[in-house]
Amino acid sequence: MEKEETRCVQRSADPRVLILETSGRMGRIAVAFGAQILAQRQLNESRRHARDLAPTVAELCRQCGWKVRELEAVLVSRGPGSYTGLRVGIMSAKALAYASGCVFLAIETFAAIARQAPVEAQQLDILADAQQQNLYVQRWGQVQGRWQHASPLTIRSATEWLAGLPAGVWVSGPGMRAVEAQLPASNRAVGEERREALPESLLAIGLERWQAGEADDFWTAEPLYLRPSNAERNWKKT
């Protein structure tokens, strides 16, 4: 069977956008008109499931006087982060894009977190929990005022990462919880309220891609996740 194409959406300056961020402990769902967030909702870890996302999306759209099928784009955080949370968010975004024909855009979670760093930060290590006392680690740097990858995404132990951390590099990300007490005085930490990807940052990146005419293939999009899930590891043991 042939794949259905995303419907031909005329790229308006102020699209109706749904934002799904489920990479961390606290899920965030928001709707926006152009660059303005109109409504958002938080879901704690126990309610960050597909059965909770769908009614929450419908409720937020109703608050704005929209029907879900009137959305023009869905932005989803693609990780790294919680395997279960990422799968729920991405599968929900895929289903919505398939059903409604809206544009699907998967956004790197660390790209959003980098945007939230203070203006004085020039280099930034972003951390997320990779389980088993390991961290996702990626360095970002500012180039002409824009944050870009300065290293590949890797999984490292906290001890190894701390031993190789150069002076002056800022640190952010939800994985900070595991290392903040050991952070050297020569390295500064981004404020706790800016360490997880916020809908506003995902929206800013998504709008840039929207205006550039970009769209991701919801058939092939996958979470950015370097390690196998617990279920996959257990399967290999059988």
C-alpha positions as CSV (number, residue, x, y, z in Angstrom):
1,M,0.0,0.0,0.0
2,E,1.3,3.4,-0.9
3,K,2.0,5.9,1.8
4,E,-0.3,8.9,2.0
5,E,1.3,12.3,1.6
6,T,1.0,15.1,4.1
7,R,-1.8,17.4,2.9
8,C,-0.6,20.4,0.9
9,V,-0.6,23.1,3.7
10,Q,-0.1,26.6,2.5
11,R,2.6,27.9,4.8
12,S,0.9,30.8,6.7
13,A,2.9,33.2,8.7
14,D,1.0,32.3,11.9
15,P,0.2,28.5,11.8
16,R,-1.9,26.7,14.3
17,V,0.6,24.5,16.1
18,L,0.5,21.6,18.6
19,I,3.6,21.0,20.7
20,L,4.4,17.7,22.5
21,E,7.3,17.4,24.9
22,T,7.4,14.1,26.7
23,S,11.2,13.4,27.0
24,G,11.4,14.1,30.7
25,R,9.6,13.4,34.0
26,M,7.1,16.1,33.3
27,G,5.3,16.0,30.0
28,R,4.2,19.3,28.4
29,I,1.5,19.8,25.8
30,A,0.9,23.3,24.3
31,V,-1.0,24.9,21.4
32,A,0.3,28.0,19.7
33,F,-0.9,30.5,17.1
34,G,2.3,31.6,15.3
35,A,4.9,32.5,18.0
36,Q,2.3,32.9,20.7
37,I,1.6,30.0,23.1
38,L,-2.2,30.1,23.7
39,A,-2.6,27.3,26.2
40,Q,-0.5,24.5,27.8
41,R,-0.8,21.7,30.2
42,Q,1.7,19.6,32.2
43,L,1.4,15.9,32.7
44,N,3.3,14.2,35.4
45,E,5.1,10.9,34.8
46,S,2.2,8.7,35.9
47,R,-0.1,10.4,33.4
48,R,2.3,10.8,30.5
49,H,0.6,8.1,28.4
50,A,-1.2,8.0,25.0
51,R,-4.6,7.7,26.7
52,D,-4.0,11.0,28.5
53,L,-2.4,12.9,25.6
54,A,-5.3,12.6,23.2
55,P,-8.0,14.1,25.4
56,T,-5.6,16.8,26.6
57,V,-4.8,17.8,23.0
58,A,-8.6,17.9,22.2
59,E,-9.2,20.0,25.4
60,L,-6.5,22.5,24.6
61,C,-7.8,22.9,21.0
62,R,-11.3,23.5,22.3
63,Q,-10.0,26.3,24.6
64,C,-8.7,28.0,21.5
65,G,-11.9,27.4,19.5
66,W,-10.1,25.0,17.1
67,K,-10.9,21.6,15.9
68,V,-7.9,19.1,16.0
69,R,-8.1,18.6,12.3
70,E,-7.5,22.4,11.8
71,L,-4.0,22.1,13.2
72,E,-1.4,23.0,10.6
73,A,1.7,21.5,12.3
74,V,2.6,19.2,15.1
75,L,6.0,19.6,16.8
76,V,7.4,16.8,18.9
77,S,10.5,16.5,21.0
78,R,12.5,13.6,19.7
79,G,15.1,13.1,22.5
80,P,17.3,12.1,24.0
81,G,15.4,11.3,27.1
82,S,13.0,8.8,28.6
83,Y,12.4,5.9,26.2
84,T,8.8,5.4,27.2
85,G,8.0,9.1,27.2
86,L,9.6,9.7,23.8
87,R,7.8,6.7,22.2
88,V,4.4,8.0,23.5
89,G,5.1,11.5,22.2
90,I,6.4,10.6,18.8
91,M,3.7,7.9,18.2
92,S,1.0,10.3,19.2
93,A,2.4,13.0,16.9
94,K,2.7,10.5,14.1
95,A,-0.9,9.4,14.5
96,L,-2.2,13.0,14.5
97,A,-0.2,14.0,11.5
98,Y,-1.4,10.9,9.6
99,A,-5.0,11.5,10.6
100,S,-5.1,15.2,10.0
101,G,-2.6,15.7,7.2
102,C,-0.8,18.4,9.1
103,V,3.0,19.0,8.9
104,F,5.1,16.8,11.2
105,L,8.3,18.2,12.7
106,A,10.5,16.3,15.1
107,I,12.8,18.6,17.1
108,E,16.0,17.6,18.9
109,T,15.3,18.0,22.7
110,F,18.9,19.3,23.3
111,A,18.5,21.9,20.6
112,A,15.6,23.4,22.6
113,I,17.6,23.2,25.9
114,A,20.6,25.0,24.3
115,R,18.3,27.9,23.3
116,Q,17.4,28.4,26.9
117,A,21.0,29.0,28.1
118,P,22.1,32.5,29.2
119,V,23.4,34.8,26.5
120,E,26.9,34.8,28.1
121,A,27.3,31.1,27.6
122,Q,29.4,30.2,24.6
123,Q,29.9,26.5,25.1
124,L,27.4,24.2,26.8
125,D,27.3,20.6,27.8
126,I,23.8,19.2,27.9
127,L,23.1,16.1,30.0
128,A,20.2,13.7,30.3
129,D,19.8,10.5,32.3
130,A,20.8,7.4,30.3
131,Q,20.1,5.0,33.2
132,Q,22.6,2.6,34.9
133,Q,24.6,5.6,36.2
134,N,25.3,6.9,32.7
135,L,24.5,10.2,31.0
136,Y,23.6,11.3,27.5
137,V,26.2,14.1,26.9
138,Q,26.5,16.5,24.0
139,R,28.4,19.7,23.7
140,W,26.9,22.7,22.0
141,G,28.5,26.0,20.9
142,Q,27.4,29.3,19.7
143,V,28.4,30.2,16.1
144,Q,27.3,33.7,15.0
145,G,24.6,33.7,17.7
146,R,23.2,30.3,16.8
147,W,23.6,27.1,18.9
148,Q,25.1,24.2,17.0
149,H,26.5,20.7,17.8
150,A,30.1,20.9,18.9
151,S,30.3,17.1,19.5
152,P,28.3,14.0,18.7
153,L,25.7,12.7,21.2
154,T,27.3,10.1,23.4
155,I,26.6,8.0,26.5
156,R,29.2,8.3,29.2
157,S,29.5,7.7,32.9
158,A,29.2,10.8,35.1
159,T,32.7,10.2,36.5
160,E,34.2,10.1,33.0
161,W,32.4,13.2,31.9
162,L,33.4,15.2,35.0
163,A,37.0,14.2,34.5
164,G,37.1,15.6,31.0
165,L,35.0,18.8,31.5
166,P,37.0,21.9,30.4
167,A,36.9,25.0,32.6
168,G,34.4,27.6,31.4
169,V,31.9,25.3,29.8
170,W,28.4,25.8,31.0
171,V,26.2,22.8,31.9
172,S,22.5,22.2,31.5
173,G,19.9,19.5,31.0
174,P,17.7,17.2,33.2
175,G,20.8,15.0,33.9
176,M,22.2,17.8,36.0
177,R,20.5,16.3,39.0
178,A,23.1,13.5,39.2
179,V,26.2,15.7,39.0
180,E,25.4,19.2,40.2
181,A,27.0,18.6,43.6
182,Q,30.3,17.6,41.9
183,L,30.4,20.4,39.4
184,P,33.7,22.3,39.5
185,A,33.7,26.0,40.5
186,S,35.0,26.9,37.0
187,N,31.8,25.6,35.4
188,R,28.5,27.3,35.7
189,A,25.1,25.6,35.7
190,V,22.0,26.9,33.8
191,G,19.1,27.7,36.2
192,E,17.0,24.7,37.2
193,E,13.9,26.2,35.5
194,R,15.7,26.2,32.1
195,R,17.2,22.7,32.1
196,E,14.3,20.9,30.4
197,A,12.9,21.6,27.0
198,L,10.2,24.2,27.2
199,P,7.3,24.5,24.6
200,E,8.5,28.1,23.8
201,S,11.9,26.8,22.7
202,L,10.5,23.9,20.7
203,L,8.1,26.3,19.0
204,A,10.9,28.8,18.0
205,I,12.8,26.0,16.3
206,G,9.7,24.6,14.7
207,L,8.6,27.9,13.3
208,E,12.0,28.4,11.7
209,R,11.6,25.0,10.0
210,W,8.0,25.7,9.1
211,Q,9.0,29.0,7.4
212,A,11.8,27.2,5.6
213,G,9.2,24.8,4.1
214,E,10.5,21.8,5.9
215,A,8.6,18.7,7.1
216,D,9.8,15.3,8.5
217,D,8.5,11.9,7.4
218,F,6.2,10.6,10.1
219,W,6.5,7.1,8.6
220,T,10.3,6.9,9.4
221,A,10.7,9.3,12.4
222,E,12.2,7.6,15.5
223,P,13.3,8.8,18.9
224,L,16.9,10.0,19.3
225,Y,17.9,7.2,21.6
226,L,21.3,5.5,21.5
227,R,20.7,2.7,23.9
228,P,18.3,-0.2,23.7
229,S,15.2,-0.2,25.9
230,N,15.0,-2.6,28.9
231,A,12.5,-4.6,26.9
232,E,14.9,-4.9,24.0
233,R,17.8,-6.0,26.3
234,N,15.6,-8.5,28.0
235,W,14.5,-9.9,24.6
236,K,18.1,-10.4,23.6
237,K,18.7,-12.4,26.7
238,T,16.0,-14.9,25.9
